Amino acid sequence: MDDFSKRFEIIYQKFADWGVENGFKPSKLAFSRFLGVTQGAIQKWENGTIPSAKVVKTIHDKLGFAYDWLISGEGERFDSSAQKLAAQEAEIGRLRNRLLVDGVGDKDAQTSTGKAAGGQG
């Protein structure tokens, strides 16, 4: 692969698919919060910039993508260790609850203040 933008599309799609499966509307904001980065960082990756080593590790740990593939675009996309997959599922469940409580991706979800995030509280 020439630059990171194509890998980004694949990574974001995995996050988006997971979001739909777990009942929230995925967005770039939700994705940036999921990874703990700024929306500006997301835009750089969309334009082909490879993330820092720390963020590559975060993507690996949270979504299961293999380091070699994240860095070079070559090799297997996913690290298939059963232990890693179990840890990822636990982390995803924890983050799903946090995202839904904060109202990210679902304008009708309750926020931590108890009001609807759609501004109708």
FIRO-469712 format. One record per atom (N, C-alpha, C): x, y negated, z; residue number from 1; residue in one letter. Coordinates in steps of 0.02 Angstrom, whole numbers, plus 32768, in hexadecimal, padded with zeros to 4 digits. Each point is the difference from the previous one (the first is absolute). Layout:
N
[gutor [X; Y; Z]; NUM; a]
...
***
This chain:
121
[gutor [802A; 803B; 8000]; 1; m]
[gutor [7FD6; 7FC5; 8000]; 1; m]
[gutor [802D; 7FC2; 8000]; 1; m]
[gutor [7FEB; 7FCE; 7FDC]; 2; d]
[gutor [8029; 7FC4; 7FF7]; 2; d]
[gutor [8004; 7FD4; 803E]; 2; d]
[gutor [7FC7; 7FF3; 801F]; 3; d]
[gutor [8000; 7FD6; 803C]; 3; d]
[gutor [7FCE; 801C; 8032]; 3; d]
[gutor [7FFA; 7FDF; 8039]; 4; f]
[gutor [7FD6; 801A; 8035]; 4; f]
[gutor [7FB5; 7FF6; 7FF3]; 4; f]
[gutor [7FEE; 7FD5; 7FD1]; 5; s]
[gutor [7FB9; 7FF0; 7FF6]; 5; s]
[gutor [7FD6; 803E; 7FF1]; 5; s]
[gutor [801A; 802E; 7FD8]; 6; k]
[gutor [7FDA; 803D; 7FF0]; 6; k]
[gutor [7FF9; 802D; 803E]; 6; k]
[gutor [8035; 8004; 8028]; 7; r]
[gutor [7FFC; 8026; 803E]; 7; r]
[gutor [7FCE; 7FDF; 8030]; 7; r]
[gutor [8001; 7FBD; 8001]; 8; f]
[gutor [7FD2; 7FDC; 802B]; 8; f]
[gutor [7FB7; 8013; 7FEF]; 8; f]
[gutor [7FF0; 8002; 7FC1]; 9; e]
[gutor [7FBC; 8012; 7FEA]; 9; e]
[gutor [7FEC; 8044; 801C]; 9; e]
[gutor [802E; 802F; 7FFD]; 10; i]
[gutor [7FF2; 8044; 8019]; 10; i]
[gutor [7FF8; 7FFF; 804C]; 10; i]
[gutor [802B; 7FDC; 8022]; 11; i]
[gutor [7FFE; 7FFC; 804A]; 11; i]
[gutor [7FBE; 7FDF; 8016]; 11; i]
[gutor [7FF0; 7FC8; 7FDF]; 12; y]
[gutor [7FC2; 7FDD; 8013]; 12; y]
[gutor [7FC3; 802B; 7FF1]; 12; y]
[gutor [8001; 8025; 7FCA]; 13; q]
[gutor [7FC7; 802B; 7FEF]; 13; q]
[gutor [7FF7; 8036; 8035]; 13; q]
[gutor [8036; 801C; 8019]; 14; k]
[gutor [7FFA; 8032; 8036]; 14; k]
[gutor [7FE0; 7FE0; 803D]; 14; k]
[gutor [8016; 7FC4; 8012]; 15; f]
[gutor [7FE1; 7FDD; 8039]; 15; f]
[gutor [7FB6; 7FF2; 7FF2]; 15; f]
[gutor [7FF0; 7FE8; 7FC3]; 16; a]
[gutor [7FBB; 7FF0; 7FEE]; 16; a]
[gutor [7FD4; 803E; 8003]; 16; a]
[gutor [8018; 8038; 7FE6]; 17; d]
[gutor [7FD9; 803E; 8001]; 17; d]
[gutor [7FF3; 8015; 8048]; 17; d]
[gutor [8033; 7FFB; 802A]; 18; w]
[gutor [7FF8; 8010; 8047]; 18; w]
[gutor [7FCC; 7FD3; 801F]; 18; w]
[gutor [8002; 7FBF; 7FF0]; 19; g]
[gutor [7FD0; 7FD1; 801C]; 19; g]
[gutor [7FB9; 8012; 7FEF]; 19; g]
[gutor [7FF4; 800E; 7FC1]; 20; v]
[gutor [7FBC; 8013; 7FEA]; 20; v]
[gutor [7FEA; 803F; 8024]; 20; v]
[gutor [802C; 8032; 8005]; 21; e]
[gutor [7FEE; 803E; 8022]; 21; e]
[gutor [7FEF; 7FF5; 8049]; 21; e]
[gutor [801D; 7FCC; 801E]; 22; n]
[gutor [7FF6; 7FF4; 8047]; 22; n]
[gutor [7FD0; 7FC6; 800E]; 22; n]
[gutor [7FDB; 7FEB; 7FCD]; 23; g]
[gutor [7FC8; 7FD3; 800C]; 23; g]
[gutor [800F; 7FB5; 8002]; 23; g]
[gutor [8038; 7FEA; 7FE5]; 24; f]
[gutor [800A; 7FB8; 7FFC]; 24; f]
[gutor [8018; 7FED; 7FBB]; 24; f]
[gutor [7FF1; 7FC2; 7FEF]; 25; k]
[gutor [8012; 7FE7; 7FBE]; 25; k]
[gutor [8049; 7FEA; 8002]; 25; k]
[gutor [802B; 8022; 7FDB]; 26; p]
[gutor [8047; 7FED; 8001]; 26; p]
[gutor [800B; 7FBC; 7FDE]; 26; p]
[gutor [8032; 7FDE; 8018]; 27; s]
[gutor [8013; 7FBF; 7FE4]; 27; s]
[gutor [804B; 7FF7; 8009]; 27; s]
[gutor [801C; 7FD0; 7FDD]; 28; k]
[gutor [8047; 7FF2; 8008]; 28; k]
[gutor [800E; 7FE7; 8047]; 28; k]
[gutor [7FD1; 7FDB; 801E]; 29; l]
[gutor [8008; 7FE9; 8044]; 29; l]
[gutor [8003; 803B; 8030]; 29; l]
[gutor [7FD1; 802F; 7FF8]; 30; a]
[gutor [8001; 803C; 802A]; 30; a]
[gutor [8040; 8027; 7FF7]; 30; a]
[gutor [8018; 8004; 7FC2]; 31; f]
[gutor [803E; 8024; 7FF1]; 31; f]
[gutor [803B; 7FDE; 8022]; 31; f]
[gutor [8003; 7FBE; 7FFD]; 32; s]
[gutor [8038; 7FDC; 801F]; 32; s]
[gutor [7FFF; 800B; 804C]; 32; s]
[gutor [7FC4; 7FFF; 801D]; 33; r]
[gutor [7FFB; 800D; 8049]; 33; r]
[gutor [8012; 8048; 8011]; 33; r]
[gutor [7FEB; 802E; 7FD6]; 34; f]
[gutor [8010; 8047; 800A]; 34; f]
[gutor [804C; 800B; 8003]; 34; f]
[gutor [8024; 7FDC; 7FD5]; 35; l]
[gutor [8049; 8007; 7FFD]; 35; l]
[gutor [8025; 7FCF; 802D]; 35; l]
[gutor [7FDD; 7FCE; 801A]; 36; g]
[gutor [8020; 7FCE; 802B]; 36; g]
[gutor [802B; 7FCF; 7FDA]; 36; g]
[gutor [7FEB; 7FED; 7FC4]; 37; v]
[gutor [8025; 7FD1; 7FD7]; 37; v]
[gutor [7FD3; 7FC6; 7FEB]; 37; v]
[gutor [801D; 7FCE; 7FE2]; 38; t]
[gutor [7FD9; 7FC7; 7FE8]; 38; t]
[gutor [7FE1; 800F; 7FBC]; 38; t]
[gutor [7FCE; 7FD9; 7FEE]; 39; q]
[gutor [7FE3; 8007; 7FBE]; 39; q]
[gutor [8032; 7FEA; 7FCA]; 39; q]
[gutor [802D; 7FD3; 8011]; 40; g]
[gutor [8035; 7FEC; 7FD2]; 40; g]
[gutor [802E; 803A; 7FEF]; 40; g]
[gutor [800E; 802A; 8031]; 41; a]
[gutor [8029; 803C; 7FF3]; 41; a]
[gutor [7FDC; 802E; 7FCF]; 41; a]
[gutor [7FBF; 8008; 800A]; 42; i]
[gutor [7FD8; 802A; 7FD3]; 42; i]
[gutor [8005; 7FE6; 7FB9]; 42; i]
[gutor [7FFB; 7FBE; 7FF7]; 43; q]
[gutor [8004; 7FE2; 7FBE]; 43; q]
[gutor [8044; 800C; 7FE0]; 43; q]
[gutor [8035; 7FFD; 8027]; 44; k]
[gutor [8043; 800D; 7FE5]; 44; k]
[gutor [8005; 8048; 7FE7]; 44; k]
[gutor [7FE4; 802F; 8025]; 45; w]
[gutor [8003; 8046; 7FEB]; 45; w]
[gutor [7FD7; 800A; 7FC0]; 45; w]
[gutor [7FC7; 7FDE; 7FFC]; 46; e]
[gutor [7FD8; 8004; 7FC3]; 46; e]
[gutor [8027; 7FE7; 7FC4]; 46; e]
[gutor [802D; 7FD1; 800C]; 47; n]
[gutor [8029; 7FE4; 7FCA]; 47; n]
[gutor [8041; 8026; 7FF5]; 47; n]
[gutor [800B; 8037; 8025]; 48; g]
[gutor [8039; 802B; 7FF2]; 48; g]
[gutor [8038; 8001; 8032]; 48; g]
[gutor [7FFC; 7FD7; 8034]; 49; t]
[gutor [8036; 7FFE; 8033]; 49; t]
[gutor [7FF9; 803C; 802E]; 49; t]
[gutor [8037; 8023; 800B]; 50; i]
[gutor [8001; 8039; 802E]; 50; i]
[gutor [7FFE; 7FE6; 8048]; 50; i]
[gutor [7FD6; 801D; 802B]; 51; p]
[gutor [7FFD; 7FEA; 8046]; 51; p]
[gutor [8041; 800D; 8025]; 51; p]
[gutor [8007; 7FE1; 8039]; 52; s]
[gutor [803A; 800B; 802B]; 52; s]
[gutor [8001; 8049; 8018]; 52; s]
[gutor [8039; 8015; 8019]; 53; a]
[gutor [8007; 8044; 801A]; 53; a]
[gutor [7FCE; 800E; 8038]; 53; a]
[gutor [7FF5; 7FCE; 802A]; 54; k]
[gutor [7FD1; 8008; 8038]; 54; k]
[gutor [7FB9; 800D; 7FE6]; 54; k]
[gutor [7FEC; 7FDC; 7FCC]; 55; v]
[gutor [7FBD; 8009; 7FE5]; 55; v]
[gutor [7FFB; 8042; 7FDA]; 55; v]
[gutor [8035; 8013; 7FDD]; 56; v]
[gutor [8001; 8041; 7FDE]; 56; v]
[gutor [7FF4; 8037; 8034]; 56; v]
[gutor [8020; 7FFA; 803A]; 57; k]
[gutor [7FF6; 8031; 8036]; 57; k]
[gutor [7FB8; 8000; 8017]; 57; k]
[gutor [7FE2; 7FC5; 8007]; 58; t]
[gutor [7FBB; 7FFA; 8016]; 58; t]
[gutor [7FD1; 8022; 7FCE]; 58; t]
[gutor [800B; 7FF3; 7FBF]; 59; i]
[gutor [7FD6; 801F; 7FCC]; 59; i]
[gutor [8008; 804C; 8003]; 59; i]
[gutor [803E; 8016; 8008]; 60; h]
[gutor [800E; 8048; 8006]; 60; h]
[gutor [7FDB; 801D; 803C]; 60; h]
[gutor [8007; 7FE0; 803A]; 61; d]
[gutor [7FE3; 801B; 803D]; 61; d]
[gutor [7FB3; 7FFF; 7FFF]; 61; d]
[gutor [7FE2; 7FCB; 7FE4]; 62; k]
[gutor [7FB7; 7FF9; 8004]; 62; k]
[gutor [7FDB; 8020; 7FC7]; 62; k]
[gutor [801F; 8004; 7FC5]; 63; l]
[gutor [7FDD; 801B; 7FC6]; 63; l]
[gutor [801F; 803F; 7FE4]; 63; l]
[gutor [803B; 8013; 8018]; 64; g]
[gutor [801E; 8040; 7FED]; 64; g]
[gutor [8028; 8001; 7FBF]; 64; g]
[gutor [800C; 7FC6; 7FE3]; 65; f]
[gutor [8028; 7FFF; 7FC2]; 65; f]
[gutor [8049; 8010; 8011]; 65; f]
[gutor [8020; 8023; 7FD3]; 66; a]
[gutor [8046; 8015; 8008]; 66; a]
[gutor [802F; 7FC4; 7FF6]; 66; a]
[gutor [8034; 7FFD; 8028]; 67; y]
[gutor [8031; 7FCA; 7FFB]; 67; y]
[gutor [801D; 7FF9; 7FBA]; 67; y]
[gutor [8016; 8037; 7FE3]; 68; d]
[gutor [801F; 7FFC; 7FBD]; 68; d]
[gutor [7FD0; 7FE1; 7FCD]; 68; d]
[gutor [7FC1; 8015; 8003]; 69; w]
[gutor [7FCF; 7FE6; 7FD1]; 69; w]
[gutor [7FF3; 7FB6; 800D]; 69; w]
[gutor [7FFA; 7FED; 803F]; 70; l]
[gutor [7FF4; 7FB9; 8010]; 70; l]
[gutor [8039; 7FD4; 7FE7]; 70; l]
[gutor [803D; 8017; 8006]; 71; i]
[gutor [803A; 7FD7; 7FEE]; 71; i]
[gutor [800D; 8001; 7FB5]; 71; i]
[gutor [7FFE; 803B; 7FE2]; 72; s]
[gutor [8015; 8006; 7FB9]; 72; s]
[gutor [7FC7; 800F; 7FD0]; 72; s]
[gutor [7FC8; 8018; 801A]; 73; g]
[gutor [7FCA; 8015; 7FD4]; 73; g]
[gutor [800A; 8045; 7FE4]; 73; g]
[gutor [8032; 8023; 8018]; 74; e]
[gutor [8010; 8043; 7FE6]; 74; e]
[gutor [7FF4; 8034; 8037]; 74; e]
[gutor [7FF6; 803E; 7FEA]; 75; g]
[gutor [7FF5; 8036; 802F]; 75; g]
[gutor [7FB8; 8007; 8014]; 75; g]
[gutor [7FF5; 8028; 8034]; 76; e]
[gutor [7FBC; 800C; 8019]; 76; e]
[gutor [7FE6; 7FC1; 8021]; 76; e]
[gutor [7FBF; 7FF2; 7FF7]; 77; r]
[gutor [7FE2; 7FC4; 801E]; 77; r]
[gutor [7FF7; 8006; 804B]; 77; r]
[gutor [7FF1; 803D; 8018]; 78; f]
[gutor [7FED; 8007; 8046]; 78; f]
[gutor [8030; 802D; 8025]; 78; f]
[gutor [8009; 7FF0; 8040]; 79; d]
[gutor [8024; 802A; 802F]; 79; d]
[gutor [7FCC; 802F; 801D]; 79; d]
[gutor [8005; 8041; 7FF3]; 80; s]
[gutor [7FCA; 802E; 8011]; 80; s]
[gutor [8006; 8022; 8044]; 80; s]
[gutor [8029; 7FE7; 802B]; 81; s]
[gutor [8007; 801E; 8042]; 81; s]
[gutor [7FBE; 8000; 8025]; 81; s]
[gutor [7FEB; 8039; 8019]; 82; a]
[gutor [7FC0; 8006; 8024]; 82; a]
[gutor [7FFF; 7FD4; 803E]; 82; a]
[gutor [8039; 7FFB; 8022]; 83; q]
[gutor [8004; 7FD7; 803C]; 83; q]
[gutor [7FF5; 7FB6; 7FEF]; 83; q]
[gutor [801E; 7FE9; 7FC9]; 84; k]
[gutor [7FF7; 7FBB; 7FEA]; 84; k]
[gutor [7FB8; 7FF3; 7FEE]; 84; k]
[gutor [7FE0; 802F; 7FDE]; 85; l]
[gutor [7FBB; 7FF6; 7FEC]; 85; l]
[gutor [7FD2; 7FFA; 803D]; 85; l]
[gutor [800C; 8028; 8033]; 86; a]
[gutor [7FD7; 7FFC; 803D]; 86; a]
[gutor [800A; 7FBD; 8023]; 86; a]
[gutor [803E; 7FE9; 8003]; 87; a]
[gutor [800E; 7FBF; 801E]; 87; a]
[gutor [7FE0; 7FC7; 7FD9]; 87; a]
[gutor [8002; 8006; 7FBE]; 88; q]
[gutor [7FE1; 7FCD; 7FD5]; 88; q]
[gutor [7FB6; 7FFD; 800B]; 88; q]
[gutor [7FDF; 8039; 8005]; 89; e]
[gutor [7FB8; 8002; 800B]; 89; e]
[gutor [7FEE; 7FDE; 8042]; 89; e]
[gutor [8027; 800D; 8033]; 90; a]
[gutor [7FF4; 7FE0; 8042]; 90; a]
[gutor [8009; 7FB5; 7FFB]; 90; a]
[gutor [8034; 7FEA; 7FDF]; 91; e]
[gutor [800D; 7FB8; 7FF7]; 91; e]
[gutor [7FCA; 7FDF; 7FD6]; 91; e]
[gutor [7FEB; 8021; 7FCC]; 92; i]
[gutor [7FCB; 7FE5; 7FD4]; 92; i]
[gutor [7FBF; 7FF9; 8027]; 92; i]
[gutor [7FEF; 8031; 8028]; 93; g]
[gutor [7FC4; 7FFB; 8029]; 93; g]
[gutor [8002; 7FC6; 8031]; 93; g]
[gutor [803A; 7FF7; 801F]; 94; r]
[gutor [8008; 7FC8; 802F]; 94; r]
[gutor [7FFA; 7FBE; 7FDC]; 94; r]
[gutor [8020; 7FFA; 7FC6]; 95; l]
[gutor [7FFE; 7FC2; 7FDA]; 95; l]
[gutor [7FBA; 7FF3; 7FE3]; 95; l]
[gutor [7FDE; 8035; 7FEC]; 96; r]
[gutor [7FBC; 7FF9; 7FE6]; 96; r]
[gutor [7FD4; 7FDF; 8034]; 96; r]
[gutor [8004; 8019; 803D]; 97; n]
[gutor [7FD8; 7FE4; 8036]; 97; n]
[gutor [8011; 7FB7; 800B]; 97; n]
[gutor [8041; 7FEF; 7FFE]; 98; r]
[gutor [8015; 7FBB; 800A]; 98; r]
[gutor [7FE7; 7FD3; 7FC8]; 98; r]
[gutor [8006; 8018; 7FC1]; 99; l]
[gutor [7FEA; 7FD8; 7FC7]; 99; l]
[gutor [7FB5; 7FF4; 8003]; 99; l]
[gutor [7FDA; 8033; 8012]; 100; l]
[gutor [7FB7; 7FF8; 8004]; 100; l]
[gutor [7FEC; 7FD3; 8039]; 100; l]
[gutor [8022; 8005; 8039]; 101; v]
[gutor [7FF0; 7FD5; 8039]; 101; v]
[gutor [800F; 7FB7; 7FEE]; 101; v]
[gutor [8035; 7FF4; 7FDC]; 102; d]
[gutor [8012; 7FBC; 7FEC]; 102; d]
[gutor [7FD5; 7FE7; 7FC6]; 102; d]
[gutor [7FD6; 802B; 7FE4]; 103; g]
[gutor [7FD4; 7FEC; 7FCA]; 103; g]
[gutor [8020; 7FFD; 7FBC]; 103; g]
[gutor [803C; 8019; 7FF9]; 104; v]
[gutor [8022; 7FFD; 7FBF]; 104; v]
[gutor [7FDF; 8032; 7FD1]; 104; v]
[gutor [7FED; 7FE8; 7FC6]; 105; g]
[gutor [7FE5; 802C; 7FCD]; 105; g]
[gutor [7FB6; 800E; 8007]; 105; g]
[gutor [7FE0; 7FE9; 8035]; 106; d]
[gutor [7FB9; 800B; 8008]; 106; d]
[gutor [7FE2; 7FC2; 8021]; 106; d]
[gutor [7FE1; 7FD4; 7FD7]; 107; k]
[gutor [7FE8; 7FC1; 801B]; 107; k]
[gutor [7FC9; 8008; 8033]; 107; k]
[gutor [7FE0; 8039; 8002]; 108; d]
[gutor [7FCA; 800B; 8030]; 108; d]
[gutor [8018; 8024; 8040]; 108; d]
[gutor [8040; 8013; 8002]; 109; a]
[gutor [801A; 8024; 803A]; 109; a]
[gutor [8006; 7FD1; 803B]; 109; a]
[gutor [7FF8; 801A; 803C]; 110; q]
[gutor [800A; 7FD9; 803C]; 110; q]
[gutor [8049; 7FF0; 8008]; 110; q]
[gutor [800F; 7FC3; 8016]; 111; t]
[gutor [8045; 7FED; 800F]; 111; t]
[gutor [800C; 800A; 804A]; 111; t]
[gutor [803D; 7FF4; 8016]; 112; s]
[gutor [8010; 8008; 8046]; 112; s]
[gutor [7FDA; 7FCE; 802C]; 112; s]
[gutor [7FE4; 7FCA; 7FE3]; 113; t]
[gutor [7FD9; 7FD0; 8026]; 113; t]
[gutor [7FB6; 8012; 8000]; 113; t]
[gutor [7FED; 8035; 7FDB]; 114; g]
[gutor [7FBC; 8017; 8000]; 114; g]
[gutor [7FD4; 7FE1; 7FCB]; 114; g]
[gutor [801B; 7FD4; 7FD7]; 115; k]
[gutor [7FD8; 7FE0; 7FCB]; 115; k]
[gutor [8011; 801F; 7FBD]; 115; k]
[gutor [7FD1; 7FFC; 7FD3]; 116; a]
[gutor [800D; 801B; 7FBD]; 116; a]
[gutor [8034; 7FD5; 7FDE]; 116; a]
[gutor [802E; 801F; 7FDD]; 117; a]
[gutor [8037; 7FDD; 7FDE]; 117; a]
[gutor [7FE7; 7FD7; 7FC6]; 117; a]
[gutor [7FC3; 800B; 7FE9]; 118; g]
[gutor [7FE5; 7FDB; 7FC7]; 118; g]
[gutor [7FE9; 7FBA; 8013]; 118; g]
[gutor [800D; 7FEB; 803E]; 119; g]
[gutor [7FEF; 7FBC; 8014]; 119; g]
[gutor [7FB8; 7FF8; 8016]; 119; g]
[gutor [7FDF; 8036; 8011]; 120; q]
[gutor [7FB9; 7FFC; 8012]; 120; q]
[gutor [7FF5; 800A; 804A]; 120; q]
[gutor [8034; 7FF4; 8027]; 121; g]
[gutor [7FF9; 800D; 8047]; 121; g]
[gutor [7FEE; 7FC7; 8025]; 121; g]
***
